[in-house]
Amino acid sequence: MIETFMNIFMSLGSSVFIPAIIIILGLILRMKPGKAIVAGLTIGIGFIGLSMVTGLMTDALGPAVKLMVEKYGLSLSIMDLGSGTAGPVAFSTTMGIVIIPIAFALNAVLIYLGLTKTFNVDVWNLWQPALIGIMVWGITDSFLIGVLSMIPAFLIEIILADLATPFMTDFYGFPGMTCTHMMANADWY
């Protein structure tokens, strides 16, 4: 039954289920329903726009890459469109949905135990652990190993966020603010 529900939910696409999750999280965190709905719709519109831009980039760059491969005799078979495509890809899978409750639960436990001061509310940046989980799932053909592989990536995000807090506070002047994005935090060290 849960698998059927997940399949139906996943078939709606990331531009529907991520906004739904944002609306639900907003309501759990006691946002006014109108603000939670606006936040969810805004993210949904962003996903649609991002998909359009990615599609346009693929259409525009694909022939150029093909011509370059032919002209220079290269054996390139993959076109890297960057992280702008990785996020929607990660969140368009079951792994992208599973990381959200796992990350929130794990984060709450870490805060309760005093092992972190960071509460990660940046759901979008969970695409990185989700993408790692997807790749591991694809390589091992084990959903469980894929899920377990997301946890260290999330822990790295939280550790880096805790370490980056003093730099962020000094630079931006906002005490207690940090960033949970792994690539962004790599620049502080």
mmCIF file of the C-alpha atoms, coordinates in Angstrom:
data_MODEL
# 
_entry.id   MODEL 
# 
loop_
_atom_site.group_PDB 
_atom_site.id 
_atom_site.type_symbol 
_atom_site.label_atom_id 
_atom_site.label_alt_id 
_atom_site.label_comp_id 
_atom_site.label_asym_id 
_atom_site.label_entity_id 
_atom_site.label_seq_id 
_atom_site.pdbx_PDB_ins_code 
_atom_site.Cartn_x 
_atom_site.Cartn_y 
_atom_site.Cartn_z 
_atom_site.occupancy 
_atom_site.B_iso_or_equiv 
_atom_site.pdbx_formal_charge 
_atom_site.auth_seq_id 
_atom_site.auth_comp_id 
_atom_site.auth_asym_id 
_atom_site.auth_atom_id 
_atom_site.pdbx_PDB_model_num 
ATOM 1   C CA . MET A 1 1   ? 0.000  0.000  0.000   1.00 0.00 ? 1   MET A CA 1 
ATOM 2   C CA . ILE A 1 2   ? 2.793  2.436  0.895   1.00 0.00 ? 2   ILE A CA 1 
ATOM 3   C CA . GLU A 1 3   ? 4.641  1.520  -2.300  1.00 0.00 ? 3   GLU A CA 1 
ATOM 4   C CA . THR A 1 4   ? 1.493  2.209  -4.368  1.00 0.00 ? 4   THR A CA 1 
ATOM 5   C CA . PHE A 1 5   ? 1.052  5.598  -2.678  1.00 0.00 ? 5   PHE A CA 1 
ATOM 6   C CA . MET A 1 6   ? 4.738  6.447  -3.255  1.00 0.00 ? 6   MET A CA 1 
ATOM 7   C CA . ASN A 1 7   ? 4.477  5.472  -6.934  1.00 0.00 ? 7   ASN A CA 1 
ATOM 8   C CA . ILE A 1 8   ? 1.390  7.641  -7.423  1.00 0.00 ? 8   ILE A CA 1 
ATOM 9   C CA . PHE A 1 9   ? 3.037  10.518 -5.547  1.00 0.00 ? 9   PHE A CA 1 
ATOM 10  C CA . MET A 1 10  ? 6.254  10.157 -7.564  1.00 0.00 ? 10  MET A CA 1 
ATOM 11  C CA . SER A 1 11  ? 4.363  10.050 -10.862 1.00 0.00 ? 11  SER A CA 1 
ATOM 12  C CA . LEU A 1 12  ? 3.173  13.603 -10.199 1.00 0.00 ? 12  LEU A CA 1 
ATOM 13  C CA . GLY A 1 13  ? 6.737  14.848 -10.750 1.00 0.00 ? 13  GLY A CA 1 
ATOM 14  C CA . SER A 1 14  ? 9.062  16.981 -8.659  1.00 0.00 ? 14  SER A CA 1 
ATOM 15  C CA . SER A 1 15  ? 7.240  20.198 -9.550  1.00 0.00 ? 15  SER A CA 1 
ATOM 16  C CA . VAL A 1 16  ? 4.200  18.826 -7.697  1.00 0.00 ? 16  VAL A CA 1 
ATOM 17  C CA . PHE A 1 17  ? 5.514  16.678 -4.857  1.00 0.00 ? 17  PHE A CA 1 
ATOM 18  C CA . ILE A 1 18  ? 8.277  19.021 -3.622  1.00 0.00 ? 18  ILE A CA 1 
ATOM 19  C CA . PRO A 1 19  ? 5.804  21.932 -3.285  1.00 0.00 ? 19  PRO A CA 1 
ATOM 20  C CA . ALA A 1 20  ? 3.442  19.551 -1.469  1.00 0.00 ? 20  ALA A CA 1 
ATOM 21  C CA . ILE A 1 21  ? 6.230  18.637 0.952   1.00 0.00 ? 21  ILE A CA 1 
ATOM 22  C CA . ILE A 1 22  ? 7.079  22.320 1.469   1.00 0.00 ? 22  ILE A CA 1 
ATOM 23  C CA . ILE A 1 23  ? 3.433  23.127 2.207   1.00 0.00 ? 23  ILE A CA 1 
ATOM 24  C CA . ILE A 1 24  ? 3.216  20.250 4.710   1.00 0.00 ? 24  ILE A CA 1 
ATOM 25  C CA . LEU A 1 25  ? 6.507  21.271 6.381   1.00 0.00 ? 25  LEU A CA 1 
ATOM 26  C CA . GLY A 1 26  ? 5.312  24.873 6.539   1.00 0.00 ? 26  GLY A CA 1 
ATOM 27  C CA . LEU A 1 27  ? 2.108  23.807 8.262   1.00 0.00 ? 27  LEU A CA 1 
ATOM 28  C CA . ILE A 1 28  ? 4.037  21.559 10.675  1.00 0.00 ? 28  ILE A CA 1 
ATOM 29  C CA . LEU A 1 29  ? 6.250  24.547 11.535  1.00 0.00 ? 29  LEU A CA 1 
ATOM 30  C CA . ARG A 1 30  ? 3.052  26.574 12.155  1.00 0.00 ? 30  ARG A CA 1 
ATOM 31  C CA . MET A 1 31  ? 3.160  28.852 9.134   1.00 0.00 ? 31  MET A CA 1 
ATOM 32  C CA . LYS A 1 32  ? -0.125 30.401 8.191   1.00 0.00 ? 32  LYS A CA 1 
ATOM 33  C CA . PRO A 1 33  ? -1.771 28.168 5.549   1.00 0.00 ? 33  PRO A CA 1 
ATOM 34  C CA . GLY A 1 34  ? -1.759 30.955 2.951   1.00 0.00 ? 34  GLY A CA 1 
ATOM 35  C CA . LYS A 1 35  ? 1.980  31.557 3.368   1.00 0.00 ? 35  LYS A CA 1 
ATOM 36  C CA . ALA A 1 36  ? 2.725  27.826 3.282   1.00 0.00 ? 36  ALA A CA 1 
ATOM 37  C CA . ILE A 1 37  ? 0.746  27.456 0.040   1.00 0.00 ? 37  ILE A CA 1 
ATOM 38  C CA . VAL A 1 38  ? 2.472  30.478 -1.529  1.00 0.00 ? 38  VAL A CA 1 
ATOM 39  C CA . ALA A 1 39  ? 5.878  29.039 -0.540  1.00 0.00 ? 39  ALA A CA 1 
ATOM 40  C CA . GLY A 1 40  ? 5.004  25.672 -2.054  1.00 0.00 ? 40  GLY A CA 1 
ATOM 41  C CA . LEU A 1 41  ? 3.634  27.207 -5.252  1.00 0.00 ? 41  LEU A CA 1 
ATOM 42  C CA . THR A 1 42  ? 6.699  29.417 -5.602  1.00 0.00 ? 42  THR A CA 1 
ATOM 43  C CA . ILE A 1 43  ? 8.963  26.380 -5.440  1.00 0.00 ? 43  ILE A CA 1 
ATOM 44  C CA . GLY A 1 44  ? 6.744  24.539 -7.932  1.00 0.00 ? 44  GLY A CA 1 
ATOM 45  C CA . ILE A 1 45  ? 6.972  27.439 -10.381 1.00 0.00 ? 45  ILE A CA 1 
ATOM 46  C CA . GLY A 1 46  ? 10.738 27.509 -9.859  1.00 0.00 ? 46  GLY A CA 1 
ATOM 47  C CA . PHE A 1 47  ? 10.966 23.803 -10.702 1.00 0.00 ? 47  PHE A CA 1 
ATOM 48  C CA . ILE A 1 48  ? 8.959  24.335 -13.885 1.00 0.00 ? 48  ILE A CA 1 
ATOM 49  C CA . GLY A 1 49  ? 11.188 27.260 -14.891 1.00 0.00 ? 49  GLY A CA 1 
ATOM 50  C CA . LEU A 1 50  ? 14.338 25.301 -14.108 1.00 0.00 ? 50  LEU A CA 1 
ATOM 51  C CA . SER A 1 51  ? 13.093 22.377 -16.204 1.00 0.00 ? 51  SER A CA 1 
ATOM 52  C CA . MET A 1 52  ? 12.367 24.731 -19.094 1.00 0.00 ? 52  MET A CA 1 
ATOM 53  C CA . VAL A 1 53  ? 15.841 26.287 -18.921 1.00 0.00 ? 53  VAL A CA 1 
ATOM 54  C CA . THR A 1 54  ? 17.482 22.869 -18.670 1.00 0.00 ? 54  THR A CA 1 
ATOM 55  C CA . GLY A 1 55  ? 15.509 21.671 -21.687 1.00 0.00 ? 55  GLY A CA 1 
ATOM 56  C CA . LEU A 1 56  ? 16.506 24.748 -23.671 1.00 0.00 ? 56  LEU A CA 1 
ATOM 57  C CA . MET A 1 57  ? 20.165 24.306 -22.702 1.00 0.00 ? 57  MET A CA 1 
ATOM 58  C CA . THR A 1 58  ? 20.110 20.666 -23.735 1.00 0.00 ? 58  THR A CA 1 
ATOM 59  C CA . ASP A 1 59  ? 18.461 21.499 -27.054 1.00 0.00 ? 59  ASP A CA 1 
ATOM 60  C CA . ALA A 1 60  ? 20.873 24.368 -27.721 1.00 0.00 ? 60  ALA A CA 1 
ATOM 61  C CA . LEU A 1 61  ? 24.110 22.737 -26.541 1.00 0.00 ? 61  LEU A CA 1 
ATOM 62  C CA . GLY A 1 62  ? 23.444 19.179 -27.701 1.00 0.00 ? 62  GLY A CA 1 
ATOM 63  C CA . PRO A 1 63  ? 24.108 19.832 -31.411 1.00 0.00 ? 63  PRO A CA 1 
ATOM 64  C CA . ALA A 1 64  ? 27.185 21.956 -30.600 1.00 0.00 ? 64  ALA A CA 1 
ATOM 65  C CA . VAL A 1 65  ? 28.650 19.201 -28.434 1.00 0.00 ? 65  VAL A CA 1 
ATOM 66  C CA . LYS A 1 66  ? 27.902 16.621 -31.130 1.00 0.00 ? 66  LYS A CA 1 
ATOM 67  C CA . LEU A 1 67  ? 29.625 18.746 -33.768 1.00 0.00 ? 67  LEU A CA 1 
ATOM 68  C CA . MET A 1 68  ? 32.626 19.295 -31.489 1.00 0.00 ? 68  MET A CA 1 
ATOM 69  C CA . VAL A 1 69  ? 32.920 15.551 -30.876 1.00 0.00 ? 69  VAL A CA 1 
ATOM 70  C CA . GLU A 1 70  ? 32.777 14.848 -34.627 1.00 0.00 ? 70  GLU A CA 1 
ATOM 71  C CA . LYS A 1 71  ? 35.148 17.668 -35.635 1.00 0.00 ? 71  LYS A CA 1 
ATOM 72  C CA . TYR A 1 72  ? 37.867 16.918 -33.088 1.00 0.00 ? 72  TYR A CA 1 
ATOM 73  C CA . GLY A 1 73  ? 37.434 13.132 -33.018 1.00 0.00 ? 73  GLY A CA 1 
ATOM 74  C CA . LEU A 1 74  ? 36.565 13.122 -29.325 1.00 0.00 ? 74  LEU A CA 1 
ATOM 75  C CA . SER A 1 75  ? 34.836 10.235 -27.631 1.00 0.00 ? 75  SER A CA 1 
ATOM 76  C CA . LEU A 1 76  ? 32.620 12.271 -25.328 1.00 0.00 ? 76  LEU A CA 1 
ATOM 77  C CA . SER A 1 77  ? 29.265 10.675 -24.671 1.00 0.00 ? 77  SER A CA 1 
ATOM 78  C CA . ILE A 1 78  ? 28.036 12.690 -21.684 1.00 0.00 ? 78  ILE A CA 1 
ATOM 79  C CA . MET A 1 79  ? 27.111 16.370 -21.484 1.00 0.00 ? 79  MET A CA 1 
ATOM 80  C CA . ASP A 1 80  ? 27.394 17.901 -17.990 1.00 0.00 ? 80  ASP A CA 1 
ATOM 81  C CA . LEU A 1 81  ? 24.666 20.484 -17.471 1.00 0.00 ? 81  LEU A CA 1 
ATOM 82  C CA . GLY A 1 82  ? 25.787 21.227 -13.907 1.00 0.00 ? 82  GLY A CA 1 
ATOM 83  C CA . SER A 1 83  ? 24.029 21.168 -10.586 1.00 0.00 ? 83  SER A CA 1 
ATOM 84  C CA . GLY A 1 84  ? 20.984 22.955 -11.979 1.00 0.00 ? 84  GLY A CA 1 
ATOM 85  C CA . THR A 1 85  ? 19.857 19.652 -13.429 1.00 0.00 ? 85  THR A CA 1 
ATOM 86  C CA . ALA A 1 86  ? 21.099 17.382 -10.637 1.00 0.00 ? 86  ALA A CA 1 
ATOM 87  C CA . GLY A 1 87  ? 18.632 18.742 -8.073  1.00 0.00 ? 87  GLY A CA 1 
ATOM 88  C CA . PRO A 1 88  ? 15.480 18.121 -10.095 1.00 0.00 ? 88  PRO A CA 1 
ATOM 89  C CA . VAL A 1 89  ? 16.820 14.708 -11.125 1.00 0.00 ? 89  VAL A CA 1 
ATOM 90  C CA . ALA A 1 90  ? 17.512 13.791 -7.493  1.00 0.00 ? 90  ALA A CA 1 
ATOM 91  C CA . PHE A 1 91  ? 14.081 14.917 -6.331  1.00 0.00 ? 91  PHE A CA 1 
ATOM 92  C CA . SER A 1 92  ? 12.285 13.118 -9.153  1.00 0.00 ? 92  SER A CA 1 
ATOM 93  C CA . THR A 1 93  ? 13.089 9.739  -7.598  1.00 0.00 ? 93  THR A CA 1 
ATOM 94  C CA . THR A 1 94  ? 11.987 7.836  -4.512  1.00 0.00 ? 94  THR A CA 1 
ATOM 95  C CA . MET A 1 95  ? 15.380 8.557  -2.978  1.00 0.00 ? 95  MET A CA 1 
ATOM 96  C CA . GLY A 1 96  ? 14.662 12.286 -3.247  1.00 0.00 ? 96  GLY A CA 1 
ATOM 97  C CA . ILE A 1 97  ? 11.524 11.869 -1.176  1.00 0.00 ? 97  ILE A CA 1 
ATOM 98  C CA . VAL A 1 98  ? 13.075 9.508  1.368   1.00 0.00 ? 98  VAL A CA 1 
ATOM 99  C CA . ILE A 1 99  ? 15.956 11.859 2.235   1.00 0.00 ? 99  ILE A CA 1 
ATOM 100 C CA . ILE A 1 100 ? 13.599 14.546 3.549   1.00 0.00 ? 100 ILE A CA 1 
ATOM 101 C CA . PRO A 1 101 ? 12.104 12.691 6.555   1.00 0.00 ? 101 PRO A CA 1 
ATOM 102 C CA . ILE A 1 102 ? 15.420 10.911 7.215   1.00 0.00 ? 102 ILE A CA 1 
ATOM 103 C CA . ALA A 1 103 ? 17.307 14.216 7.281   1.00 0.00 ? 103 ALA A CA 1 
ATOM 104 C CA . PHE A 1 104 ? 14.759 15.942 9.523   1.00 0.00 ? 104 PHE A CA 1 
ATOM 105 C CA . ALA A 1 105 ? 14.637 13.014 11.968  1.00 0.00 ? 105 ALA A CA 1 
ATOM 106 C CA . LEU A 1 106 ? 18.415 12.620 12.066  1.00 0.00 ? 106 LEU A CA 1 
ATOM 107 C CA . ASN A 1 107 ? 18.886 16.379 12.452  1.00 0.00 ? 107 ASN A CA 1 
ATOM 108 C CA . ALA A 1 108 ? 16.396 16.481 15.354  1.00 0.00 ? 108 ALA A CA 1 
ATOM 109 C CA . VAL A 1 109 ? 18.231 13.614 17.111  1.00 0.00 ? 109 VAL A CA 1 
ATOM 110 C CA . LEU A 1 110 ? 21.613 15.317 16.621  1.00 0.00 ? 110 LEU A CA 1 
ATOM 111 C CA . ILE A 1 111 ? 20.275 18.578 18.051  1.00 0.00 ? 111 ILE A CA 1 
ATOM 112 C CA . TYR A 1 112 ? 18.646 16.767 20.987  1.00 0.00 ? 112 TYR A CA 1 
ATOM 113 C CA . LEU A 1 113 ? 21.928 14.985 21.768  1.00 0.00 ? 113 LEU A CA 1 
ATOM 114 C CA . GLY A 1 114 ? 23.844 18.266 21.485  1.00 0.00 ? 114 GLY A CA 1 
ATOM 115 C CA . LEU A 1 115 ? 25.967 16.992 18.591  1.00 0.00 ? 115 LEU A CA 1 
ATOM 116 C CA . THR A 1 116 ? 25.042 19.878 16.307  1.00 0.00 ? 116 THR A CA 1 
ATOM 117 C CA . LYS A 1 117 ? 23.736 23.398 16.595  1.00 0.00 ? 117 LYS A CA 1 
ATOM 118 C CA . THR A 1 118 ? 22.501 23.496 13.005  1.00 0.00 ? 118 THR A CA 1 
ATOM 119 C CA . PHE A 1 119 ? 18.871 22.855 12.159  1.00 0.00 ? 119 PHE A CA 1 
ATOM 120 C CA . ASN A 1 120 ? 18.820 22.280 8.417   1.00 0.00 ? 120 ASN A CA 1 
ATOM 121 C CA . VAL A 1 121 ? 15.645 23.758 6.944   1.00 0.00 ? 121 VAL A CA 1 
ATOM 122 C CA . ASP A 1 122 ? 17.126 24.018 3.464   1.00 0.00 ? 122 ASP A CA 1 
ATOM 123 C CA . VAL A 1 123 ? 15.236 21.128 1.879   1.00 0.00 ? 123 VAL A CA 1 
ATOM 124 C CA . TRP A 1 124 ? 16.497 21.978 -1.608  1.00 0.00 ? 124 TRP A CA 1 
ATOM 125 C CA . ASN A 1 125 ? 20.136 21.246 -0.711  1.00 0.00 ? 125 ASN A CA 1 
ATOM 126 C CA . LEU A 1 126 ? 19.216 17.717 0.282   1.00 0.00 ? 126 LEU A CA 1 
ATOM 127 C CA . TRP A 1 127 ? 19.549 16.952 -3.425  1.00 0.00 ? 127 TRP A CA 1 
ATOM 128 C CA . GLN A 1 128 ? 23.246 16.222 -2.909  1.00 0.00 ? 128 GLN A CA 1 
ATOM 129 C CA . PRO A 1 129 ? 22.795 13.349 -0.422  1.00 0.00 ? 129 PRO A CA 1 
ATOM 130 C CA . ALA A 1 130 ? 19.823 12.167 -2.509  1.00 0.00 ? 130 ALA A CA 1 
ATOM 131 C CA . LEU A 1 131 ? 21.939 12.104 -5.676  1.00 0.00 ? 131 LEU A CA 1 
ATOM 132 C CA . ILE A 1 132 ? 24.613 10.090 -3.858  1.00 0.00 ? 132 ILE A CA 1 
ATOM 133 C CA . GLY A 1 133 ? 21.900 7.676  -2.736  1.00 0.00 ? 133 GLY A CA 1 
ATOM 134 C CA . ILE A 1 134 ? 20.602 7.363  -6.300  1.00 0.00 ? 134 ILE A CA 1 
ATOM 135 C CA . MET A 1 135 ? 24.066 6.595  -7.648  1.00 0.00 ? 135 MET A CA 1 
ATOM 136 C CA . VAL A 1 136 ? 24.781 4.018  -4.951  1.00 0.00 ? 136 VAL A CA 1 
ATOM 137 C CA . TRP A 1 137 ? 21.340 2.455  -5.509  1.00 0.00 ? 137 TRP A CA 1 
ATOM 138 C CA . GLY A 1 138 ? 22.096 2.250  -9.237  1.00 0.00 ? 138 GLY A CA 1 
ATOM 139 C CA . ILE A 1 139 ? 25.525 0.696  -8.698  1.00 0.00 ? 139 ILE A CA 1 
ATOM 140 C CA . THR A 1 140 ? 24.549 -1.791 -5.966  1.00 0.00 ? 140 THR A CA 1 
ATOM 141 C CA . ASP A 1 141 ? 20.949 -2.407 -7.058  1.00 0.00 ? 141 ASP A CA 1 
ATOM 142 C CA . SER A 1 142 ? 20.068 -2.125 -3.351  1.00 0.00 ? 142 SER A CA 1 
ATOM 143 C CA . PHE A 1 143 ? 17.610 0.556  -2.263  1.00 0.00 ? 143 PHE A CA 1 
ATOM 144 C CA . LEU A 1 144 ? 18.610 0.066  1.395   1.00 0.00 ? 144 LEU A CA 1 
ATOM 145 C CA . ILE A 1 145 ? 22.318 0.607  0.695   1.00 0.00 ? 145 ILE A CA 1 
ATOM 146 C CA . GLY A 1 146 ? 21.368 3.681  -1.348  1.00 0.00 ? 146 GLY A CA 1 
ATOM 147 C CA . VAL A 1 147 ? 19.375 5.074  1.580   1.00 0.00 ? 147 VAL A CA 1 
ATOM 148 C CA . LEU A 1 148 ? 22.189 4.325  4.031   1.00 0.00 ? 148 LEU A CA 1 
ATOM 149 C CA . SER A 1 149 ? 24.704 6.060  1.745   1.00 0.00 ? 149 SER A CA 1 
ATOM 150 C CA . MET A 1 150 ? 22.742 9.313  2.013   1.00 0.00 ? 150 MET A CA 1 
ATOM 151 C CA . ILE A 1 151 ? 23.294 9.550  5.769   1.00 0.00 ? 151 ILE A CA 1 
ATOM 152 C CA . PRO A 1 152 ? 27.073 10.254 5.729   1.00 0.00 ? 152 PRO A CA 1 
ATOM 153 C CA . ALA A 1 153 ? 26.536 12.912 3.056   1.00 0.00 ? 153 ALA A CA 1 
ATOM 154 C CA . PHE A 1 154 ? 23.886 14.591 5.201   1.00 0.00 ? 154 PHE A CA 1 
ATOM 155 C CA . LEU A 1 155 ? 26.161 14.385 8.255   1.00 0.00 ? 155 LEU A CA 1 
ATOM 156 C CA . ILE A 1 156 ? 28.961 16.058 6.275   1.00 0.00 ? 156 ILE A CA 1 
ATOM 157 C CA . GLU A 1 157 ? 26.543 18.883 5.407   1.00 0.00 ? 157 GLU A CA 1 
ATOM 158 C CA . ILE A 1 158 ? 25.674 19.395 9.078   1.00 0.00 ? 158 ILE A CA 1 
ATOM 159 C CA . ILE A 1 159 ? 29.305 19.216 10.256  1.00 0.00 ? 159 ILE A CA 1 
ATOM 160 C CA . LEU A 1 160 ? 30.422 21.712 7.592   1.00 0.00 ? 160 LEU A CA 1 
ATOM 161 C CA . ALA A 1 161 ? 27.486 23.979 8.463   1.00 0.00 ? 161 ALA A CA 1 
ATOM 162 C CA . ASP A 1 162 ? 28.485 23.990 12.148  1.00 0.00 ? 162 ASP A CA 1 
ATOM 163 C CA . LEU A 1 163 ? 32.105 24.741 11.198  1.00 0.00 ? 163 LEU A CA 1 
ATOM 164 C CA . ALA A 1 164 ? 31.078 27.495 8.764   1.00 0.00 ? 164 ALA A CA 1 
ATOM 165 C CA . THR A 1 165 ? 28.884 29.354 11.291  1.00 0.00 ? 165 THR A CA 1 
ATOM 166 C CA . PRO A 1 166 ? 31.671 31.637 12.640  1.00 0.00 ? 166 PRO A CA 1 
ATOM 167 C CA . PHE A 1 167 ? 32.776 32.532 9.087   1.00 0.00 ? 167 PHE A CA 1 
ATOM 168 C CA . MET A 1 168 ? 29.197 33.209 8.005   1.00 0.00 ? 168 MET A CA 1 
ATOM 169 C CA . THR A 1 169 ? 28.547 35.318 11.129  1.00 0.00 ? 169 THR A CA 1 
ATOM 170 C CA . ASP A 1 170 ? 31.707 37.372 10.575  1.00 0.00 ? 170 ASP A CA 1 
ATOM 171 C CA . PHE A 1 171 ? 31.140 37.811 6.851   1.00 0.00 ? 171 PHE A CA 1 
ATOM 172 C CA . TYR A 1 172 ? 27.400 38.539 6.808   1.00 0.00 ? 172 TYR A CA 1 
ATOM 173 C CA . GLY A 1 173 ? 26.944 39.867 10.330  1.00 0.00 ? 173 GLY A CA 1 
ATOM 174 C CA . PHE A 1 174 ? 24.029 37.540 11.158  1.00 0.00 ? 174 PHE A CA 1 
ATOM 175 C CA . PRO A 1 175 ? 24.756 35.642 14.384  1.00 0.00 ? 175 PRO A CA 1 
ATOM 176 C CA . GLY A 1 176 ? 23.892 31.946 14.331  1.00 0.00 ? 176 GLY A CA 1 
ATOM 177 C CA . MET A 1 177 ? 23.342 31.796 10.574  1.00 0.00 ? 177 MET A CA 1 
ATOM 178 C CA . THR A 1 178 ? 25.013 29.168 8.434   1.00 0.00 ? 178 THR A CA 1 
ATOM 179 C CA . CYS A 1 179 ? 24.761 27.373 5.112   1.00 0.00 ? 179 CYS A CA 1 
ATOM 180 C CA . THR A 1 180 ? 24.269 23.616 4.673   1.00 0.00 ? 180 THR A CA 1 
ATOM 181 C CA . HIS A 1 181 ? 25.352 23.422 1.049   1.00 0.00 ? 181 HIS A CA 1 
ATOM 182 C CA . MET A 1 182 ? 28.447 21.183 0.827   1.00 0.00 ? 182 MET A CA 1 
ATOM 183 C CA . MET A 1 183 ? 30.004 22.936 -2.166  1.00 0.00 ? 183 MET A CA 1 
ATOM 184 C CA . ALA A 1 184 ? 29.434 26.413 -0.720  1.00 0.00 ? 184 ALA A CA 1 
ATOM 185 C CA . ASN A 1 185 ? 31.017 25.427 2.585   1.00 0.00 ? 185 ASN A CA 1 
ATOM 186 C CA . ALA A 1 186 ? 34.104 24.059 0.869   1.00 0.00 ? 186 ALA A CA 1 
ATOM 187 C CA . ASP A 1 187 ? 35.064 27.678 0.098   1.00 0.00 ? 187 ASP A CA 1 
ATOM 188 C CA . TRP A 1 188 ? 35.378 28.652 3.783   1.00 0.00 ? 188 TRP A CA 1 
ATOM 189 C CA . TYR A 1 189 ? 38.264 26.293 4.492   1.00 0.00 ? 189 TYR A CA 1 
# 
